[in-house]
Amino acid sequence: MSAIPPRNPVGDAFTGALMRREEGDLLCAPDVDAVAETHTSFVLRYGIRYLGKPALSIVPGLVAVDYGTFLNGDDAWEFLTRRSNLYPRAEVFGYRNDGLDEQVFVRQLDLALTPETLVYADDTATAPIARPVAYLGPAESAPPRLIEYLPHFAHLDEWLAARS
């Protein structure tokens, strides 16, 4: 049996700003729509939503697939999003989108829903500082997972037009 590896949630570095709006937070690339807030570095993580409770998600840090088989980081993410249907009893250890430590079985997750994008202050944070509803900026300046999982628009006007 192998040693249990440390938790290592998938994360993408991002430099930009959060634009707080009544409709929800927007993650903005630098210099998009002259965002007045200071640009800073964030860590983007992705939560897999719960079956029947899509408002909750877990950011996987470690997956126990079978006796003595553990996955973390990109390997865990790849397993969960591509092959986990073969292992419904695999266990996922991580933090929920409210910051609470959690352990669930794969069968308790809704892998058909788009993962939730969460913004963290740094690599060590367990509770997100924002749950953005969209990304504003060019696709080429954002991590590929961000573009895959979060609606993106070039400018605020474009996002506002899509909402009406």
C-alpha positions in Angstrom: 0.0 0.0 0.0 1.4 3.4 -0.9 1.6 6.4 1.4 -1.3 8.8 1.2 -0.2 11.9 -0.8 -1.1 15.4 0.4 -4.2 17.2 -0.9 -3.4 19.2 -4.0 -6.4 20.8 -5.5 -6.2 21.9 -9.2 -5.7 25.6 -9.4 -4.9 28.2 -12.0 -3.0 31.4 -11.2 -4.9 34.6 -12.3 -4.0 38.2 -12.2 -6.9 40.6 -12.5 -9.7 42.1 -10.5 -13.1 41.3 -9.1 -15.9 43.6 -10.1 -18.7 43.4 -7.5 -22.1 43.8 -9.0 -25.6 43.2 -7.7 -26.1 40.4 -10.3 -22.9 38.7 -9.1 -19.2 39.0 -9.1 -17.3 39.4 -12.4 -13.7 38.2 -12.8 -11.9 40.8 -14.9 -8.7 40.6 -16.9 -6.3 43.6 -16.3 -7.4 46.8 -18.1 -10.8 45.5 -19.0 -13.5 48.3 -18.9 -11.1 50.4 -16.7 -11.8 48.4 -13.6 -11.1 50.8 -10.7 -10.1 48.1 -8.3 -6.5 47.2 -7.8 -5.4 44.2 -9.8 -4.1 41.4 -7.7 -3.1 37.7 -8.0 -5.7 35.1 -7.3 -5.9 31.3 -7.4 -8.8 29.9 -9.4 -10.1 26.5 -8.3 -13.0 24.5 -9.6 -15.7 22.8 -7.6 -17.7 19.8 -8.7 -21.4 20.2 -7.8 -23.4 17.9 -5.6 -26.1 15.7 -7.0 -29.4 17.3 -6.2 -27.7 20.3 -4.5 -26.1 22.3 -7.2 -25.5 25.3 -4.9 -22.9 23.2 -3.2 -19.7 22.0 -4.7 -16.5 20.4 -3.6 -13.0 21.4 -4.7 -11.2 18.0 -4.8 -7.9 17.8 -3.2 -7.4 14.1 -3.0 -9.3 11.1 -4.5 -9.1 7.6 -3.1 -10.0 5.4 -6.1 -9.3 1.9 -4.8 -7.4 0.2 -2.0 -4.0 2.0 -1.9 -4.7 4.1 -5.1 -4.7 7.9 -4.5 -4.8 10.7 -6.9 -4.3 14.5 -6.4 -3.8 17.6 -8.6 -4.3 17.2 -12.3 -4.5 13.4 -12.1 -7.4 13.6 -9.7 -9.2 16.2 -11.8 -8.7 14.2 -15.0 -10.0 11.1 -13.2 -13.1 12.8 -11.8 -14.1 14.5 -15.1 -13.3 11.7 -17.5 -13.4 8.2 -15.8 -15.0 8.4 -12.3 -18.3 6.9 -13.5 -16.5 3.5 -13.4 -15.8 4.0 -9.7 -18.9 5.3 -8.0 -17.5 4.4 -4.5 -14.3 6.4 -5.0 -13.9 8.9 -2.2 -13.3 12.6 -2.8 -11.6 14.7 -0.1 -11.6 18.5 -0.3 -13.2 21.7 0.7 -16.7 22.7 -0.1 -17.4 26.1 -1.7 -18.3 27.4 1.7 -14.8 26.4 3.1 -15.9 23.4 5.1 -13.7 20.3 5.0 -15.6 17.5 3.2 -15.4 13.8 2.2 -18.0 12.4 -0.3 -18.4 9.5 -2.7 -18.2 10.1 -6.4 -21.8 8.9 -6.7 -22.9 12.0 -4.7 -21.5 14.4 -7.3 -23.2 15.6 -10.4 -20.5 15.3 -13.0 -22.9 16.3 -15.8 -23.1 19.9 -14.5 -20.4 22.5 -15.4 -17.9 22.8 -12.5 -18.1 26.0 -10.4 -15.3 28.5 -10.7 -14.1 29.8 -7.4 -11.6 32.6 -6.6 -9.2 32.2 -3.7 -6.9 34.7 -2.1 -3.9 32.3 -2.3 -2.8 28.7 -2.5 -3.4 28.0 1.2 -6.9 29.4 1.4 -9.8 26.9 1.9 -12.7 29.3 1.6 -13.2 31.3 -1.7 -13.4 35.0 -1.7 -15.7 35.0 -4.7 -17.9 32.8 -6.9 -17.9 34.7 -10.2 -20.7 34.5 -12.6 -18.6 35.5 -15.7 -15.2 36.4 -16.9 -14.5 39.7 -18.7 -11.5 39.8 -21.0 -9.8 38.1 -23.9 -9.9 34.3 -23.9 -6.3 34.1 -24.8 -5.2 35.8 -21.5 -7.2 33.4 -19.3 -6.5 29.8 -18.1 -8.1 27.3 -20.4 -10.3 25.8 -17.6 -11.6 29.3 -16.8 -12.8 29.7 -20.4 -14.2 26.2 -20.4 -16.2 26.5 -17.2 -17.2 30.2 -16.9 -19.1 32.3 -19.4 -16.8 34.9 -20.8 -17.3 38.2 -22.5 -15.0 40.8 -24.0 -16.5 43.8 -22.1 -19.1 44.7 -19.4 -21.5 46.0 -22.1 -21.4 42.6 -23.8 -22.2 40.8 -20.6 -25.0 43.3 -19.8 -26.5 42.8 -23.3 -26.5 39.0 -22.9 -28.4 39.3 -19.6 -31.3 41.4 -21.1 
